[in-house]
């Protein structure tokens, strides 16, 4: 098989690039040892257990997420003049919408136009170094000073002790944001 660059051009996602490189190495090793196969099927382990209905739900959710990314990109272009919003910009815009434009930790209101400067961070709710969870569900916005000086590598419970006014206010902000966006009400 040709190199990744020849076959796909420049891939933006390093995880996808790494996975495709591994597949390429494996296929080339099979070809060297057994000769060229007539067909190669690659199945992803996470999809093997899903039935047709579950796969259709995944496809629908993917389309909905793509629509959200397109709307976020349009809003960024209109509000800020950023011509080609990057992935991090789109993520910030989607998280801003989910948070209702309010930092869940501090309660500080975040203007959409100010979202793309250095004052607002994308933050892992459960620190990535401890959870290895880089999914959308483990991310939120946070005022940069709070994130860097106070929250750091802690969970919300560890920051507040899980009690007191700071904790209660944070839970209220997160709960109202979750309810206003029709998401499941997770226990914090």
C-alpha positions in Angstrom: 0.0 0.0 0.0 1.2 3.5 -0.7 2.3 5.9 2.1 -0.4 7.7 4.1 0.5 11.0 2.5 0.1 9.5 -1.0 -3.1 7.7 -0.2 -4.9 10.3 1.9 -3.0 13.6 1.7 -2.6 15.6 5.0 -4.7 14.1 7.8 -5.5 16.4 10.6 -6.3 13.8 13.2 -3.1 12.2 14.6 -5.1 9.2 16.0 -6.6 8.4 12.6 -3.2 8.8 11.0 -1.6 6.4 13.5 -4.3 3.8 13.1 -4.1 4.0 9.3 -0.3 3.7 9.5 -0.6 0.5 11.6 -3.2 -1.0 9.1 -0.8 -0.1 6.2 2.1 -1.9 8.0 0.0 -4.9 8.7 -1.4 -5.2 5.2 2.1 -4.7 3.6 3.4 -7.5 5.9 0.6 -9.8 4.8 1.3 -9.1 1.2 5.0 -9.7 1.6 4.4 -13.1 3.4 1.3 -14.4 1.6 1.1 -12.4 -1.6 -1.7 -10.0 -2.6 -5.1 -11.0 -1.2 -8.2 -10.6 -3.3 -10.1 -8.7 -0.6 -9.3 -7.1 2.8 -12.0 -6.3 5.3 -11.3 -4.2 8.4 -13.8 -4.3 11.2 -13.6 -2.0 14.2 -14.0 -3.9 17.5 -16.3 -1.3 19.0 -18.8 -1.7 16.1 -19.0 -5.5 16.2 -21.5 -5.7 19.1 -23.9 -3.1 17.6 -27.0 -4.1 15.8 -28.4 -2.2 12.7 -30.6 0.1 14.9 -27.6 1.1 17.1 -25.5 1.8 14.0 -28.2 4.0 12.5 -28.4 6.0 15.8 -24.6 6.5 15.6 -24.9 7.7 12.0 -27.8 10.1 13.0 -25.8 11.4 15.9 -22.8 11.9 13.6 -24.9 13.9 11.2 -26.3 16.0 14.0 -22.8 16.7 15.3 -21.7 17.7 11.8 -24.6 20.2 11.6 -23.7 21.6 15.0 -20.0 22.1 13.8 -21.2 23.8 10.6 -23.5 26.2 12.6 -20.7 26.9 15.0 -18.3 27.7 12.1 -20.8 30.0 10.6 -21.3 31.8 13.9 -17.6 32.2 14.5 -17.1 33.7 11.0 -19.9 36.1 11.5 -19.0 37.2 15.1 -15.2 37.2 15.0 -14.1 37.4 11.3 -12.1 34.2 11.8 -12.3 33.0 8.2 -11.3 29.3 8.7 -12.2 28.3 12.3 -10.0 25.4 13.5 -11.2 22.4 15.4 -10.4 24.0 18.8 -12.5 27.1 17.8 -15.4 24.9 16.9 -15.1 23.0 20.1 -15.1 26.2 22.1 -18.2 27.4 20.3 -20.0 24.2 21.0 -19.0 24.1 24.6 -20.0 27.8 25.0 -23.5 26.9 23.8 -23.7 23.9 26.1 -22.6 26.1 29.1 -25.0 28.9 28.2 -22.1 31.3 27.9 -21.2 30.9 31.6 -18.1 29.4 33.1 -19.5 26.5 35.2 -16.7 26.8 37.8 -16.7 30.6 38.4 -20.1 31.7 37.1 -18.4 34.3 35.0 -20.3 35.3 31.9 -18.3 34.7 28.7 -19.0 36.8 25.6 -18.9 34.8 22.4 -16.5 37.2 20.8 -14.0 36.9 23.7 -14.2 33.1 23.6 -11.3 32.8 21.2 -8.7 34.7 23.2 -6.4 33.6 26.0 -8.9 34.2 28.8 -10.9 31.1 28.2 -9.6 27.5 28.3 -11.1 24.2 27.2 -10.9 22.2 30.4 -11.1 18.5 31.2 -13.6 18.0 34.0 -11.9 14.8 35.1 -8.2 15.6 34.4 -7.1 13.9 31.2 -3.9 12.7 32.9 -6.0 10.6 35.3 -8.9 9.5 33.1 -7.4 9.5 29.5 -10.9 10.7 28.5 -10.6 13.3 25.8 -14.2 13.1 24.7 -16.6 16.0 24.4 -18.5 14.9 27.5 -15.4 15.3 29.6 -14.8 18.9 28.5 -16.1 22.2 29.4 -15.0 25.9 29.3 -13.2 27.5 32.2 -11.8 30.9 32.8 -8.1 30.5 32.2 -6.9 32.0 35.5 -9.2 29.7 37.5 -8.2 26.7 35.4 -4.4 27.3 35.7 -4.2 28.6 39.2 -7.0 26.8 41.1 -8.4 23.8 39.3 -5.3 22.5 37.7 -5.2 18.7 37.8 -8.2 18.3 40.2 -11.8 17.2 39.8 -14.5 19.7 40.7 -15.1 17.8 44.0 -11.4 18.1 44.9 -11.4 21.8 44.2 -14.3 22.6 46.4 -14.2 19.7 48.8 -17.7 18.7 47.5 -19.5 21.0 49.9 -20.0 24.6 50.7 -21.3 27.6 48.7 -18.7 27.2 45.9 -19.7 23.6 45.4 -23.5 24.3 45.5 -23.3 27.2 43.1 -21.2 25.1 40.7 -23.6 22.2 40.8 -26.6 24.6 40.3 -24.9 26.1 37.2 -24.1 22.7 35.7 -27.5 21.3 36.5 -29.4 24.2 34.9 -27.1 24.0 31.8 -27.7 20.3 31.5 -31.5 20.7 31.9 -31.7 23.6 29.5 -30.0 21.6 26.7 -32.2 18.4 27.2 -29.3 16.3 28.2 -29.5 13.4 30.8 -29.2 14.7 34.3 -26.0 13.1 35.6 -25.2 12.9 39.2 -22.2 15.1 40.0 
